[in-house]
Amino acid sequence: MSGFDFNKSFQSIQGSVSGFGAQFSPFAKRTQQLFQEAIGNAEEKTQLPEEYLELERRVDALKTVHQKLLSVTSQYENESYDYPPNLRESFVDLSKTIQEKVTTLSQAQSASEAQAILTKSTPNKEHKTLNHALSRASASGAQALGDSSEPLAVGLQKVAAAEAKIGDARLSQDALISSKFNSAFSATLNTSLKIASKARKNVHNARLTLDAAKSAARNAKPERQVAARVEVEQAEDEFVAATEEAVSVMKNILDTPEPLRNLSDLVAAQLAFHKASVEVLNQLLPEIDELQSEQESKYREGREASS
């Protein structure tokens, strides 16, 4: 084992470990302080101002507001949120689409024309909303009656057209809520509130560093007391700066009118949908009532004539 100096190698390893420990000493000190607080043995624990703690509570409440509303309004991004689960339209629609394409393909004059038919998107997309389902059911019922001039068939056709318009208006509402409300609230969660969370984390770390420095200064040897006081002063400055920054960030988030603007967009989208629905139904109902009155008159006349 000649040529190997054990003491020299050990000193080298020890120096590396010491360097590694020095590099992570702020983290280690914070961790030790946090552990001492957890078990109730901390000598120091700086109390944060009540104003700061109140801001934290309000920011947490604002975050909860965003999360709860988004958990509901995210449903507007799912087209079929009100679609009847017991409907079995998918297979019928698919069969109808395939049959239509087969018929069209049989008329193709070339391979390129056939390719175009196969890749062409299906017109009049079968939207999966309650209103569109009502529209299709009404149209199918009118077709099943055979005579398109029959009062019930006419009424069903009118209902089919009206429900399709209402369904389209609902999809427009959903798109507005998704693009204006959901995107804005999600952006707040992923940016502003995350910035506030980071600022609060900085305060937390600065407070732990300060209390660790105070504890170290309390137990410092005489030759380390001056350096320990300097460390405490530096830690105090960093703590104050971090707290002031976090207060500024949290106040800015809480004071912004952005959430109210987002709520206004949400309500405006709903209002536009309901107004459109009212207009369509206000036009539809008198037409159905007129058809019903005409049929009742004919029915009474027929009964009177046969009696």
Secondary structure, 3 states (H helix, E strand, C coil): CCCCCHHHHHHHHHHHHHHHHHHCHHHHHHHHHHHHHHCCCCCCCCCCCHHHHHHHHHHHHHHHHHHHHHHHHHHHHCCCCCCCCCCCHHHHHHHHHHHHHHHHHCCCCCHHHHHHHHHCCCCCCCCCCHHHHHHHHHHHHHHHHCCCCCHHHHHHHHHHHHHHHHHHHHHHHHHHHHHHHHHHHHHHHHHHHHHHHHHHHHHHHHHHHHHHHHHHHHCCCHHHHHHHHHHHHHHHHHHHHHHHHHHHHHHHHHHCCHHHHHHHHHHHHHHHHHHHHHHHHHHHHHHHHHHHHHHHHHHHHHHHHHC
